[in-house]
Amino acid sequence: MSAGPATPEELKSRIEAGIPGARAEVTGDGHHFSATITAPAFRGLSRIQAHRLVYEVFGAEIGGRIHALSIQTKADENGEAA
Amino acid sequence: MSDEPTNPMRDAIQEAISENPVILFMKGTPDQPMCGFSARTVAILQSLGKPFAAVDVLPDPRIRQELSGLSNWPTIPQLFVDGELVGGCDIVTEMYQSGELQQALGLDNAPAPEEPAVERVEPPPLSIENRL
């Protein structure tokens, strides 16, 4: 687990590394973050399933080191929210 | 994840989910939410006029632990409808805006969400930025 406060850049790179083909935009203040993620891996998934994929990248850090992460997922740039 | 054969806390949570058609696990109470995400979710449900059960997870950390183990969902709030996890604040908000939430709650013919019960719905004290 990384030390120190989380940054939007860290979350972005971990999401993009953890979910194949993902592009993430992340904003945040070190505790509350908001991420918009586009990934083909979300295609065909329910919102719940897509968000779980994102949560799984961070495991127990969600609610801890990463106090809150607001998520929006899309399967492709122009597509419906997954 | 616990493999214990008996887990009264988890059983009680499962029972609450089964017995209440609409149940929200939240931080604080509907009258006094202790987190912006819970506040926002409560405001949406209240604006739809759909009765819901609410469980405050704050008094005992095991509630949250067991709930998240059951639901495979790490954050609070969590809204369940007919025994199924619908989602947290982000998903509930998206579904409200698209009308899917009203449908899931069996409110297809309800008045448009643009006319909420104004007196009860205060702008939720939010730190979320919705980058729509």
Backbone of each chain as ProteinMPNN parsed JSONL, in Angstrom:
{"seq_chain_A": "MSAGPATPEELKSRIEAGIPGARAEVTGDGHHFSATITAPAFRGLSRIQAHRLVYEVFGAEIGGRIHALSIQTKADENGEAA", "coords_chain_A": {"N_chain_A": [[0.848, -1.185, 0.0], [0.522, 2.209, -0.834], [2.27, 4.937, 0.648], [1.527, 8.029, 2.363], [-0.507, 10.879, 1.354], [-3.178, 10.299, -0.935], [-3.268, 11.061, -4.437], [-4.884, 12.688, -7.235], [-3.503, 12.039, -9.568], [-2.199, 9.674, -8.907], [-4.389, 7.966, -8.492], [-5.514, 7.981, -11.022], [-3.474, 6.762, -12.576], [-3.345, 4.256, -11.395], [-5.907, 3.23, -11.832], [-5.923, 3.14, -14.604], [-3.906, 1.339, -15.024], [-4.953, -0.883, -13.802], [-7.348, -1.618, -14.99], [-8.035, -3.012, -18.019], [-7.363, -1.157, -20.916], [-8.463, 1.179, -19.949], [-9.339, 4.632, -19.662], [-8.917, 7.315, -17.574], [-10.288, 10.118, -15.872], [-9.485, 12.016, -13.187], [-10.371, 13.852, -10.357], [-9.755, 15.611, -7.284], [-9.197, 16.071, -3.724], [-7.347, 14.841, -2.148], [-8.662, 13.427, -0.236], [-11.429, 13.162, -0.89], [-12.445, 11.966, -3.942], [-13.163, 12.145, -7.444], [-13.992, 10.26, -10.191], [-14.04, 9.787, -13.665], [-14.437, 7.232, -15.842], [-13.524, 5.556, -18.726], [-13.826, 2.547, -20.345], [-13.411, -0.332, -22.328], [-13.785, -2.674, -21.009], [-16.007, -2.366, -19.461], [-18.162, -2.865, -20.97], [-21.34, -4.218, -21.398], [-21.618, -4.703, -18.727], [-23.432, -4.268, -15.649], [-24.089, -1.186, -13.879], [-23.381, -1.534, -11.218], [-21.597, -3.708, -11.39], [-19.588, -2.608, -12.989], [-18.663, -0.49, -11.383], [-17.712, -1.975, -9.274], [-15.45, -3.151, -10.401], [-13.778, -0.961, -10.479], [-13.574, -0.263, -7.765], [-12.242, -2.531, -6.928], [-9.657, -2.127, -7.754], [-8.564, -0.632, -5.759], [-9.124, -1.851, -3.355], [-9.008, -2.302, 0.129], [-8.279, 0.262, 0.604], [-10.256, 2.004, -0.109], [-12.461, 4.056, 1.561], [-10.689, 4.209, 3.545], [-7.593, 5.196, 3.285], [-8.213, 6.367, 0.854], [-10.684, 8.319, 1.133], [-13.212, 8.814, -0.019], [-14.623, 7.927, -3.116], [-15.989, 9.025, -5.908], [-17.696, 7.714, -8.656], [-17.937, 7.487, -12.158], [-18.808, 5.529, -14.865], [-18.073, 4.508, -18.203], [-18.551, 2.672, -21.211], [-17.573, 3.343, -23.696], [-16.348, 6.321, -25.39], [-18.528, 7.762, -26.448], [-20.604, 6.464, -25.521], [-23.324, 5.082, -23.59], [-23.629, 5.548, -20.072], [-22.063, 3.098, -18.148]], "CA_chain_A": [[0.0, 0.0, 0.0], [1.333, 3.411, -0.935], [2.235, 5.8, 1.817], [1.254, 9.423, 2.074], [-1.839, 11.168, 0.847], [-3.473, 9.922, -2.318], [-3.408, 12.181, -5.366], [-5.646, 12.33, -8.434], [-2.6, 11.42, -10.541], [-1.989, 8.29, -8.495], [-5.609, 7.195, -8.747], [-5.645, 7.842, -12.475], [-2.558, 5.772, -13.143], [-3.698, 2.924, -10.895], [-7.117, 2.77, -12.542], [-5.567, 2.822, -15.995], [-3.095, 0.123, -14.999], [-5.7, -2.009, -13.248], [-8.476, -2.001, -15.844], [-7.498, -3.019, -19.379], [-7.888, -0.189, -21.879], [-9.203, 2.261, -19.293], [-8.901, 6.019, -19.622], [-9.561, 7.887, -16.396], [-10.096, 11.503, -15.452], [-9.703, 12.005, -11.747], [-10.154, 15.081, -9.613], [-9.898, 15.325, -5.862], [-8.459, 16.921, -2.788], [-6.551, 14.011, -1.253], [-9.572, 12.571, 0.539], [-12.586, 12.894, -1.743], [-12.06, 11.958, -5.348], [-14.214, 11.89, -8.418], [-13.351, 9.663, -11.361], [-14.824, 9.386, -14.831], [-13.592, 6.19, -16.418], [-14.013, 4.933, -19.951], [-13.083, 1.304, -20.58], [-14.18, -1.374, -23.023], [-14.077, -3.749, -20.051], [-17.309, -2.128, -18.82], [-19.249, -3.165, -21.901], [-22.203, -5.332, -21.004], [-21.738, -4.821, -17.272], [-24.323, -3.337, -14.957], [-23.338, -0.132, -13.177], [-22.811, -2.136, -10.016], [-20.434, -4.528, -11.763], [-18.53, -1.712, -13.476], [-18.091, 0.221, -10.242], [-16.938, -2.957, -8.484], [-14.129, -3.285, -11.026], [-12.97, 0.195, -10.072], [-13.279, -0.421, -6.339], [-11.28, -3.623, -6.73], [-8.308, -1.601, -7.969], [-8.058, -0.008, -4.532], [-9.324, -2.732, -2.206], [-9.344, -1.763, 1.446], [-7.973, 1.697, 0.695], [-11.513, 2.742, -0.228], [-13.016, 4.256, 2.896], [-9.558, 4.445, 4.429], [-6.687, 6.195, 2.733], [-9.044, 7.075, -0.117], [-11.89, 8.405, 1.951], [-14.41, 8.655, -0.856], [-14.348, 7.945, -4.554], [-17.202, 9.102, -6.719], [-17.337, 7.024, -9.895], [-18.806, 7.407, -13.328], [-18.166, 4.606, -15.802], [-18.613, 4.429, -19.56], [-17.889, 1.632, -21.991], [-16.798, 4.034, -24.717], [-16.418, 7.773, -25.263], [-19.829, 8.325, -26.785], [-21.631, 5.506, -25.127], [-24.101, 5.209, -22.382], [-22.953, 5.233, -18.825], [-22.158, 1.655, -17.89]], "C_chain_A": [[0.889, 1.243, 0.0], [1.21, 4.23, 0.336], [1.856, 7.206, 1.386], [-0.123, 9.616, 1.492], [-2.001, 10.752, -0.604], [-3.602, 11.179, -3.168], [-4.254, 11.735, -6.558], [-4.772, 11.615, -9.462], [-2.368, 9.948, -10.203], [-3.223, 7.438, -8.817], [-5.778, 6.943, -10.235], [-4.742, 6.73, -12.995], [-2.877, 4.372, -12.636], [-4.946, 2.371, -11.574], [-6.738, 2.327, -13.955], [-4.705, 1.562, -16.07], [-3.931, -1.099, -14.624], [-6.842, -2.496, -14.126], [-8.021, -1.888, -17.298], [-8.169, -1.968, -20.271], [-8.565, 1.025, -21.268], [-8.532, 3.613, -19.491], [-9.646, 6.662, -18.461], [-9.263, 9.372, -16.278], [-10.437, 11.539, -13.976], [-9.453, 13.397, -11.189], [-10.275, 14.744, -8.136], [-8.954, 16.15, -5.025], [-7.575, 16.113, -1.84], [-7.396, 13.099, -0.378], [-10.786, 12.16, -0.283], [-12.144, 13.013, -3.19], [-13.276, 11.692, -6.217], [-13.548, 11.399, -9.697], [-14.386, 9.387, -12.446], [-13.948, 8.451, -15.643], [-14.279, 5.607, -17.644], [-13.174, 3.691, -20.202], [-13.966, 0.302, -21.308], [-14.562, -2.522, -22.084], [-15.444, -3.584, -19.396], [-18.469, -2.555, -19.705], [-20.035, -4.378, -21.422], [-22.356, -5.498, -19.5], [-22.822, -3.881, -16.758], [-23.461, -2.261, -14.298], [-22.631, -0.708, -11.957], [-21.524, -2.894, -10.357], [-19.279, -3.65, -12.226], [-17.862, -0.985, -12.313], [-17.257, -0.726, -9.376], [-15.543, -3.129, -9.064], [-13.21, -2.154, -10.572], [-12.594, 0.08, -8.593], [-12.195, -1.472, -6.107], [-9.838, -3.169, -6.946], [-7.71, -1.134, -6.637], [-8.293, -0.83, -3.267], [-9.685, -1.97, -0.948], [-8.989, -0.285, 1.593], [-9.215, 2.567, 0.55], [-12.136, 2.838, 1.164], [-11.923, 4.5, 3.917], [-8.715, 5.584, 3.882], [-7.394, 7.036, 1.66], [-10.421, 7.181, 0.502], [-13.145, 8.184, 1.127], [-14.027, 8.783, -2.313], [-15.679, 7.905, -5.287], [-16.86, 8.599, -8.115], [-18.397, 7.215, -10.96], [-18.111, 6.531, -14.35], [-18.874, 4.626, -17.152], [-17.851, 3.361, -20.325], [-17.085, 2.228, -23.146], [-17.125, 5.519, -24.681], [-17.82, 8.328, -25.48], [-20.968, 7.511, -26.205], [-22.36, 5.898, -23.872], [-23.219, 4.96, -21.167], [-23.134, 3.745, -18.547], [-22.723, 1.431, -16.495]], "O_chain_A": [[1.875, 1.319, 0.733], [0.178, 4.216, 1.008], [1.863, 7.532, 0.199], [-0.823, 8.654, 1.176], [-1.065, 10.847, -1.399], [-3.998, 12.234, -2.674], [-4.333, 10.544, -6.856], [-5.231, 10.701, -10.147], [-2.343, 9.09, -11.086], [-3.108, 6.332, -9.346], [-6.138, 5.844, -10.659], [-5.179, 5.866, -13.755], [-2.7, 3.398, -13.367], [-5.026, 1.175, -11.856], [-7.175, 1.28, -14.434], [-4.763, 0.815, -17.047], [-3.653, -2.211, -15.072], [-7.262, -3.648, -14.023], [-7.664, -0.804, -17.758], [-9.396, -1.908, -20.36], [-9.176, 1.819, -21.984], [-7.305, 3.717, -19.488], [-10.87, 6.562, -18.374], [-8.15, 9.827, -16.543], [-11.528, 11.146, -13.563], [-8.452, 14.038, -11.507], [-10.835, 13.709, -7.776], [-8.053, 16.824, -5.525], [-7.102, 16.644, -0.834], [-6.898, 12.11, 0.16], [-11.13, 10.981, -0.367], [-11.556, 14.012, -3.606], [-14.267, 11.103, -5.786], [-12.645, 12.05, -10.223], [-15.454, 8.832, -12.187], [-12.857, 8.822, -16.078], [-15.447, 5.22, -17.605], [-11.947, 3.771, -20.266], [-15.128, 0.11, -20.949], [-15.529, -3.244, -22.327], [-15.986, -4.539, -18.839], [-19.616, -2.606, -19.26], [-19.469, -5.419, -21.088], [-23.134, -6.336, -19.043], [-23.093, -2.837, -17.351], [-22.246, -2.417, -14.178], [-21.463, -0.422, -11.694], [-20.5, -2.736, -9.693], [-18.123, -3.915, -11.895], [-16.636, -0.877, -12.265], [-16.232, -0.334, -8.818], [-14.566, -3.241, -8.324], [-12.025, -2.363, -10.314], [-11.442, 0.297, -8.217], [-11.349, -1.334, -5.224], [-8.909, -3.754, -6.391], [-6.503, -1.231, -6.42], [-7.719, -0.532, -2.219], [-10.558, -1.102, -0.96], [-9.352, 0.35, 2.583], [-9.247, 3.707, 1.013], [-12.313, 1.832, 1.851], [-12.197, 4.947, 5.031], [-9.063, 6.759, 3.994], [-7.198, 8.248, 1.572], [-11.229, 6.256, 0.412], [-14.04, 7.445, 1.536], [-13.218, 9.63, -2.694], [-16.389, 6.899, -5.287], [-15.853, 9.005, -8.695], [-19.596, 7.116, -10.696], [-16.946, 6.762, -14.673], [-20.096, 4.743, -17.235], [-16.654, 3.167, -20.115], [-16.046, 1.691, -23.53], [-18.075, 5.931, -24.014], [-18.249, 9.248, -24.784], [-22.143, 7.835, -26.381], [-22.056, 6.887, -23.206], [-22.208, 4.26, -21.234], [-24.23, 3.205, -18.695], [-22.886, 0.286, -16.072]]}, "seq_chain_B": "MSDEPTNPMRDAIQEAISENPVILFMKGTPDQPMCGFSARTVAILQSLGKPFAAVDVLPDPRIRQELSGLSNWPTIPQLFVDGELVGGCDIVTEMYQSGELQQALGLDNAPAPEEPAVERVEPPPLSIENRL", "coords_chain_B": {"N_chain_B": [[-13.413, -11.574, 4.513], [-15.588, -13.661, 6.313], [-15.634, -16.942, 7.594], [-17.122, -17.975, 9.521], [-19.56, -20.1, 10.94], [-21.869, -19.171, 12.266], [-23.186, -15.979, 12.349], [-24.418, -13.53, 13.783], [-24.722, -10.756, 13.379], [-24.438, -10.456, 10.623], [-26.572, -12.046, 9.793], [-28.694, -10.55, 10.808], [-28.526, -8.249, 9.273], [-28.95, -9.292, 6.731], [-31.551, -10.158, 7.09], [-32.884, -7.744, 7.507], [-32.556, -6.615, 4.992], [-33.996, -8.406, 3.448], [-36.546, -8.107, 4.485], [-37.385, -5.53, 4.071], [-38.67, -3.704, 1.484], [-37.517, -1.417, 0.381], [-34.509, -0.289, 1.387], [-32.107, 1.623, 3.038], [-28.773, 1.749, 3.806], [-26.858, 3.816, 5.733], [-24.807, 6.678, 6.698], [-25.499, 8.086, 9.687], [-28.831, 9.405, 10.196], [-31.945, 9.626, 8.334], [-33.043, 12.118, 9.071], [-30.837, 13.319, 10.119], [-28.315, 13.184, 8.48], [-24.92, 12.058, 8.328], [-23.016, 12.421, 6.461], [-22.15, 13.659, 3.276], [-22.739, 12.115, 1.025], [-24.576, 10.221, 1.915], [-26.556, 12.016, 2.68], [-27.325, 13.097, 0.259], [-28.371, 10.89, -1.075], [-30.535, 10.218, 0.571], [-32.042, 12.56, 0.198], [-32.823, 12.312, -2.449], [-34.416, 9.977, -2.366], [-36.4, 10.858, -0.636], [-37.48, 12.919, -2.13], [-38.83, 11.543, -4.014], [-40.856, 10.529, -2.636], [-41.064, 7.952, -1.76], [-41.514, 5.528, 0.64], [-38.962, 4.41, 2.863], [-36.797, 2.133, 4.57], [-34.262, 2.841, 6.956], [-30.918, 2.348, 7.926], [-28.582, 3.159, 10.279], [-25.168, 3.048, 9.998], [-23.188, 3.863, 11.643], [-23.188, 3.537, 14.536], [-22.053, 1.032, 15.209], [-19.166, -0.4, 14.162], [-19.097, -2.93, 13.083], [-21.402, -3.296, 11.639], [-21.057, -2.014, 9.183], [-18.878, -3.416, 8.253], [-19.832, -6.072, 8.026], [-21.975, -5.659, 6.317], [-20.706, -4.752, 3.966], [-19.267, -7.033, 3.405], [-21.311, -8.786, 2.796], [-22.535, -7.554, 0.59], [-20.562, -7.101, -1.185], [-19.569, -4.549, -1.676], [-17.892, -1.615, -1.169], [-18.488, 0.896, -0.04], [-20.449, 3.39, 1.742], [-23.349, 5.332, 1.296], [-25.601, 2.463, 0.854], [-28.076, 1.338, -1.215], [-30.798, -0.816, -1.212], [-33.183, -2.521, -3.131], [-35.961, -4.504, -3.14], [-34.415, -6.593, -2.093], [-32.092, -6.512, -3.589], [-28.915, -5.088, -4.26], [-28.849, -1.829, -5.289], [-27.155, 0.337, -5.536], [-24.695, 2.856, -4.667], [-24.341, 6.322, -3.745], [-23.54, 7.555, -6.201], [-24.565, 5.898, -8.27], [-27.266, 5.817, -7.612], [-27.881, 8.497, -7.961], [-27.367, 8.851, -10.726], [-29.257, 7.056, -11.753], [-31.585, 8.196, -10.855], [-31.598, 10.573, -12.29], [-31.907, 9.599, -14.846], [-34.324, 8.407, -14.742], [-34.485, 5.749, -14.223], [-34.396, 4.958, -11.593], [-36.842, 5.665, -10.488], [-38.372, 3.86, -11.889], [-37.324, 1.429, -10.934], [-38.249, 1.602, -8.379], [-40.867, 1.265, -8.71], [-42.356, 3.481, -9.462], [-43.31, 4.414, -11.857], [-45.386, 6.002, -12.84], [-45.22, 8.237, -11.442], [-45.128, 11.742, -10.522], [-43.093, 14.039, -12.385], [-39.625, 14.167, -11.58], [-38.703, 16.709, -11.335], [-40.289, 18.172, -9.714], [-39.937, 18.119, -6.74], [-40.729, 17.337, -3.273], [-40.522, 20.141, -1.953], [-40.114, 21.352, 0.56], [-38.834, 19.535, 2.181], [-36.516, 18.85, 0.992], [-33.392, 19.756, 1.099], [-30.668, 21.487, -0.362], [-28.224, 19.173, -0.696], [-25.463, 18.998, 1.504], [-22.639, 19.032, -0.013], [-19.62, 17.519, -1.105], [-19.053, 16.48, -3.401], [-17.98, 16.48, -6.737], [-19.639, 16.486, -9.618], [-18.639, 15.395, -12.544], [-19.99, 15.816, -15.167]], "CA_chain_B": [[-14.572, -12.465, 4.49], [-15.584, -14.555, 7.456], [-16.179, -18.271, 7.323], [-17.802, -18.468, 10.709], [-20.867, -20.667, 10.627], [-22.936, -18.294, 12.729], [-22.779, -14.582, 12.339], [-25.696, -12.872, 14.081], [-24.786, -9.431, 12.769], [-24.705, -10.61, 9.187], [-27.944, -12.546, 9.658], [-29.631, -9.45, 11.071], [-28.483, -7.363, 8.107], [-29.629, -9.997, 5.639], [-32.981, -10.161, 7.391], [-33.391, -6.384, 7.267], [-32.601, -6.42, 3.538], [-35.084, -9.229, 2.916], [-37.868, -7.726, 4.987], [-37.749, -4.165, 3.683], [-38.581, -3.57, 0.027], [-36.544, -0.353, 0.085], [-33.74, -0.061, 2.606], [-30.878, 2.388, 2.826], [-27.74, 1.75, 4.847], [-26.294, 5.158, 5.597], [-24.139, 7.261, 7.861], [-26.47, 8.975, 10.308], [-30.239, 9.082, 9.993], [-32.524, 10.508, 7.31], [-33.181, 13.475, 9.604], [-29.53, 13.874, 10.445], [-27.248, 12.441, 7.786], [-23.602, 12.455, 8.809], [-22.094, 12.387, 5.338], [-22.795, 14.265, 2.115], [-23.24, 11.099, 0.093], [-25.814, 9.71, 2.517], [-27.539, 13.105, 2.642], [-27.812, 13.249, -1.111], [-29.191, 9.722, -1.392], [-31.784, 10.409, 1.313], [-32.809, 13.635, -0.43], [-33.422, 11.772, -3.672], [-35.519, 9.076, -2.0], [-37.491, 11.649, -0.053], [-38.12, 13.713, -3.175], [-39.713, 10.645, -4.758], [-41.969, 10.189, -1.769], [-41.128, 6.502, -1.557], [-41.076, 5.188, 1.994], [-37.81, 3.508, 2.898], [-36.18, 1.862, 5.862], [-32.898, 3.348, 6.989], [-30.074, 1.801, 8.986], [-27.372, 3.945, 10.525], [-24.056, 2.105, 10.185], [-22.133, 4.442, 12.479], [-23.087, 3.136, 15.943], [-21.25, -0.168, 15.414], [-18.371, -0.6, 12.946], [-19.331, -4.261, 12.507], [-22.511, -3.233, 10.671], [-20.49, -1.689, 7.884], [-17.993, -4.521, 7.872], [-20.638, -7.214, 7.599], [-22.755, -5.248, 5.15], [-19.842, -4.739, 2.789], [-18.958, -8.429, 3.112], [-22.507, -9.368, 2.165], [-22.928, -6.91, -0.664], [-19.384, -6.911, -2.035], [-19.611, -3.119, -2.044], [-17.093, -1.108, -0.059], [-18.796, 2.231, 0.47], [-21.758, 3.734, 2.299], [-24.558, 4.527, 1.492], [-25.982, 1.369, -0.034], [-29.524, 1.227, -1.351], [-31.314, -2.107, -1.668], [-34.59, -2.568, -3.51], [-36.386, -5.9, -3.28], [-33.337, -7.507, -1.738], [-30.939, -6.388, -4.479], [-28.152, -3.846, -4.173], [-29.01, -0.923, -6.433], [-25.898, 1.064, -5.64], [-24.424, 3.925, -3.716], [-24.818, 7.653, -4.118], [-23.317, 7.873, -7.625], [-25.481, 5.138, -9.12], [-28.622, 6.275, -7.31], [-28.035, 9.811, -8.604], [-27.472, 8.643, -12.181], [-30.523, 6.389, -12.062], [-32.636, 9.19, -10.604], [-31.601, 11.525, -13.4], [-32.358, 8.948, -16.073], [-35.668, 7.861, -14.544], [-34.438, 4.314, -13.913], [-34.642, 4.731, -10.166], [-38.293, 5.711, -10.329], [-38.854, 2.594, -12.43], [-36.939, 0.368, -10.005], [-39.054, 1.748, -7.174], [-42.271, 1.092, -9.059], [-42.991, 4.799, -9.487], [-43.339, 4.814, -13.27], [-46.366, 7.033, -13.154], [-45.068, 9.321, -10.472], [-44.86, 13.044, -11.119], [-41.709, 14.245, -12.796], [-38.751, 14.449, -10.434], [-38.394, 18.149, -11.246], [-41.151, 18.806, -8.713], [-39.815, 17.369, -5.492], [-41.353, 17.908, -2.09], [-39.474, 21.134, -1.758], [-39.8, 21.762, 1.932], [-37.992, 18.568, 2.869], [-35.272, 18.579, 0.286], [-32.456, 20.857, 1.107], [-29.495, 21.164, -1.177], [-27.362, 18.359, 0.163], [-24.138, 19.578, 1.73], [-21.876, 18.107, -0.826], [-18.257, 17.796, -1.544], [-18.843, 15.741, -4.649], [-18.08, 17.194, -7.989], [-20.102, 15.593, -10.662], [-18.028, 15.863, -13.786], [-20.861, 15.222, -16.188]], "C_chain_B": [[-14.493, -13.495, 5.617], [-16.213, -15.899, 7.091], [-16.926, -18.829, 8.525], [-19.187, -18.965, 10.355], [-22.014, -19.783, 11.119], [-22.403, -16.877, 12.834], [-24.044, -13.749, 12.523], [-25.819, -11.5, 13.419], [-25.125, -9.54, 11.285], [-26.134, -11.11, 8.946], [-28.96, -11.423, 9.837], [-29.68, -8.494, 9.878], [-29.235, -8.007, 6.944], [-31.138, -9.986, 5.833], [-33.592, -8.791, 7.107], [-33.534, -6.127, 5.772], [-33.776, -7.197, 2.939], [-36.46, -8.679, 3.286], [-38.315, -6.35, 4.534], [-37.564, -3.982, 2.176], [-37.596, -2.479, -0.393], [-35.804, -0.051, 1.381], [-32.409, 0.593, 2.268], [-29.971, 2.235, 4.04], [-26.945, 3.026, 4.667], [-25.501, 5.556, 6.836], [-25.057, 8.319, 8.441], [-27.883, 8.509, 9.999], [-30.786, 9.995, 8.903], [-32.682, 11.95, 7.808], [-31.843, 14.139, 9.879], [-28.418, 13.054, 9.785], [-25.881, 12.975, 8.203], [-22.564, 12.488, 7.687], [-22.842, 12.915, 4.122], [-23.398, 13.258, 1.162], [-24.542, 10.489, 0.618], [-26.916, 10.763, 2.428], [-28.163, 13.204, 1.258], [-28.743, 12.095, -1.5], [-30.548, 9.817, -0.691], [-32.653, 11.464, 0.623], [-33.504, 13.15, -1.693], [-34.613, 10.881, -3.33], [-36.695, 9.869, -1.452], [-38.216, 12.445, -1.127], [-39.078, 12.861, -3.995], [-40.905, 10.2, -3.921], [-42.129, 8.702, -1.518], [-40.659, 6.205, -0.136], [-39.882, 4.226, 1.956], [-37.358, 3.305, 4.334], [-34.751, 2.394, 5.812], [-32.155, 2.737, 8.166], [-28.823, 2.661, 9.075], [-26.22, 2.983, 10.814], [-23.046, 2.612, 11.215], [-22.054, 3.885, 13.903], [-22.187, 1.924, 16.184], [-20.481, -0.471, 14.124], [-18.598, -1.968, 12.304], [-20.461, -4.243, 11.486], [-21.941, -3.01, 9.273], [-19.637, -2.838, 7.347], [-18.791, -5.7, 7.311], [-21.457, -6.877, 6.358], [-21.897, -5.314, 3.887], [-19.415, -6.153, 2.398], [-20.1, -9.11, 2.362], [-22.705, -8.857, 0.749], [-21.773, -6.824, -1.657], [-19.332, -5.485, -2.575], [-18.959, -2.353, -0.899], [-17.595, 0.163, 0.611], [-20.218, 2.33, 1.006], [-22.13, 5.085, 1.694], [-24.683, 3.364, 0.518], [-27.504, 1.263, -0.028], [-29.889, -0.145, -1.898], [-32.793, -1.962, -2.001], [-34.93, -4.027, -3.798], [-35.219, -6.867, -3.089], [-32.078, -7.385, -2.575], [-30.233, -5.055, -4.241], [-28.36, -3.042, -5.456], [-27.732, -0.122, -6.634], [-25.728, 2.051, -4.517], [-24.891, 5.244, -4.294], [-24.667, 7.937, -5.613], [-24.359, 7.195, -8.506], [-26.917, 5.589, -8.877], [-28.876, 7.627, -7.994], [-28.21, 9.665, -10.113], [-28.822, 8.042, -12.54], [-31.715, 7.309, -11.829], [-32.746, 10.124, -11.801], [-32.128, 10.895, -14.684], [-33.773, 8.385, -15.952], [-35.676, 6.383, -14.177], [-34.749, 4.021, -12.45], [-36.143, 4.691, -9.897], [-38.895, 4.383, -10.79], [-38.561, 1.449, -11.455], [-37.797, 0.4, -8.746], [-40.539, 1.581, -7.458], [-43.038, 2.397, -9.089], [-43.12, 5.324, -10.908], [-44.254, 5.982, -13.555], [-46.295, 8.212, -12.191], [-44.834, 10.631, -11.205], [-43.375, 13.194, -11.439], [-40.851, 14.651, -11.61], [-38.386, 15.923, -10.31], [-39.218, 18.851, -10.18], [-41.053, 18.062, -7.4], [-40.568, 18.056, -4.354], [-40.375, 18.919, -1.507], [-39.106, 21.355, -0.302], [-38.833, 20.801, 2.624], [-36.62, 18.437, 2.239], [-34.394, 19.81, 0.278], [-31.312, 20.489, 0.188], [-28.521, 20.388, -0.313], [-25.986, 19.0, 0.308], [-23.095, 18.666, 1.108], [-20.444, 18.529, -1.042], [-17.994, 17.058, -2.842], [-18.839, 16.714, -5.812], [-18.533, 16.192, -9.027], [-19.566, 16.111, -11.987], [-18.812, 15.287, -14.955], [-20.488, 15.708, -17.576]], "O_chain_B": [[-13.453, -14.116, 5.835], [-17.206, -15.959, 6.365], [-17.313, -19.997, 8.547], [-19.904, -18.34, 9.573], [-23.032, -19.667, 10.437], [-21.31, -16.633, 13.345], [-24.664, -13.317, 11.551], [-26.895, -11.127, 12.952], [-25.978, -8.819, 10.767], [-26.814, -10.662, 8.023], [-29.955, -11.35, 9.117], [-30.745, -7.993, 9.518], [-30.039, -7.367, 6.268], [-31.903, -9.828, 4.881], [-34.679, -8.691, 6.538], [-34.499, -5.504, 5.33], [-34.461, -6.71, 2.04], [-37.411, -8.771, 2.51], [-39.503, -6.032, 4.603], [-36.453, -4.09, 1.658], [-36.92, -2.611, -1.414], [-36.408, 0.391, 2.358], [-31.695, 0.181, 1.354], [-30.36, 2.555, 5.163], [-26.419, 3.294, 3.587], [-25.519, 4.878, 7.863], [-25.362, 9.319, 7.791], [-28.102, 7.368, 9.593], [-30.177, 11.014, 8.578], [-32.476, 12.895, 7.046], [-31.73, 15.365, 9.872], [-27.682, 12.328, 10.454], [-25.702, 14.176, 8.405], [-21.364, 12.576, 7.951], [-24.033, 12.649, 3.957], [-24.442, 13.509, 0.56], [-25.487, 10.27, -0.14], [-28.068, 10.443, 2.136], [-29.373, 13.373, 1.115], [-29.762, 12.296, -2.161], [-31.584, 9.531, -1.291], [-33.862, 11.279, 0.481], [-34.64, 13.534, -1.972], [-35.684, 11.007, -3.924], [-37.849, 9.582, -1.769], [-39.43, 12.63, -1.049], [-40.02, 13.375, -4.598], [-41.839, 9.578, -4.425], [-43.197, 8.243, -1.112], [-39.552, 6.579, 0.251], [-39.819, 3.337, 1.107], [-37.513, 4.177, 5.189], [-34.114, 2.397, 4.758], [-32.697, 2.624, 9.266], [-28.108, 2.864, 8.094], [-26.284, 2.197, 11.76], [-22.146, 1.872, 11.615], [-20.953, 3.767, 14.44], [-21.611, 1.801, 17.265], [-21.095, -0.768, 13.1], [-18.325, -2.15, 11.117], [-20.489, -5.069, 10.574], [-22.286, -3.707, 8.319], [-19.674, -3.175, 6.164], [-18.461, -6.247, 6.258], [-21.612, -7.705, 5.46], [-22.314, -5.865, 2.869], [-19.221, -6.446, 1.218], [-19.889, -9.891, 1.434], [-23.002, -9.621, -0.169], [-21.978, -6.512, -2.83], [-19.088, -5.252, -3.759], [-19.429, -2.434, 0.236], [-17.169, 0.478, 1.723], [-21.063, 1.471, 0.755], [-21.248, 5.939, 1.591], [-23.981, 3.287, -0.49], [-28.13, 1.118, 1.022], [-29.356, -0.582, -2.918], [-33.556, -1.357, -1.248], [-34.268, -4.69, -4.597], [-35.066, -7.833, -3.836], [-31.093, -8.074, -2.31], [-30.878, -4.025, -4.044], [-28.083, -3.517, -6.557], [-27.282, 0.073, -7.763], [-26.497, 2.083, -3.556], [-25.719, 5.288, -5.204], [-25.572, 8.501, -6.228], [-24.96, 7.826, -9.375], [-27.696, 5.729, -9.82], [-29.955, 7.863, -8.538], [-29.096, 10.283, -10.705], [-29.458, 8.458, -13.509], [-32.729, 7.214, -12.52], [-33.843, 10.429, -12.268], [-32.726, 11.579, -15.515], [-34.353, 7.939, -16.941], [-36.723, 5.82, -13.859], [-35.295, 2.969, -12.116], [-36.647, 3.821, -9.187], [-39.81, 3.852, -10.16], [-39.423, 0.613, -11.183], [-38.044, -0.632, -8.123], [-41.371, 1.734, -6.564], [-44.229, 2.429, -8.781], [-43.049, 6.53, -11.141], [-43.958, 6.839, -14.388], [-47.187, 9.059, -12.139], [-44.399, 10.642, -12.357], [-42.523, 12.549, -10.828], [-41.299, 15.394, -10.737], [-37.825, 16.343, -9.298], [-38.907, 19.973, -9.782], [-42.023, 17.424, -6.988], [-40.985, 19.209, -4.471], [-39.522, 18.589, -0.683], [-37.934, 21.523, 0.034], [-38.103, 21.192, 3.535], [-35.676, 17.969, 2.875], [-34.631, 20.77, -0.456], [-31.024, 19.31, -0.015], [-28.044, 20.901, 0.699], [-25.417, 19.487, -0.668], [-22.733, 17.637, 1.679], [-20.111, 19.71, -1.145], [-16.863, 17.012, -3.326], [-19.621, 17.664, -5.843], [-17.877, 15.179, -9.27], [-20.002, 17.151, -12.48], [-18.346, 14.379, -15.644], [-21.116, 15.311, -18.558]]}, "name": "protein", "num_of_chains": 2, "seq": "MSAGPATPEELKSRIEAGIPGARAEVTGDGHHFSATITAPAFRGLSRIQAHRLVYEVFGAEIGGRIHALSIQTKADENGEAAMSDEPTNPMRDAIQEAISENPVILFMKGTPDQPMCGFSARTVAILQSLGKPFAAVDVLPDPRIRQELSGLSNWPTIPQLFVDGELVGGCDIVTEMYQSGELQQALGLDNAPAPEEPAVERVEPPPLSIENRL"}
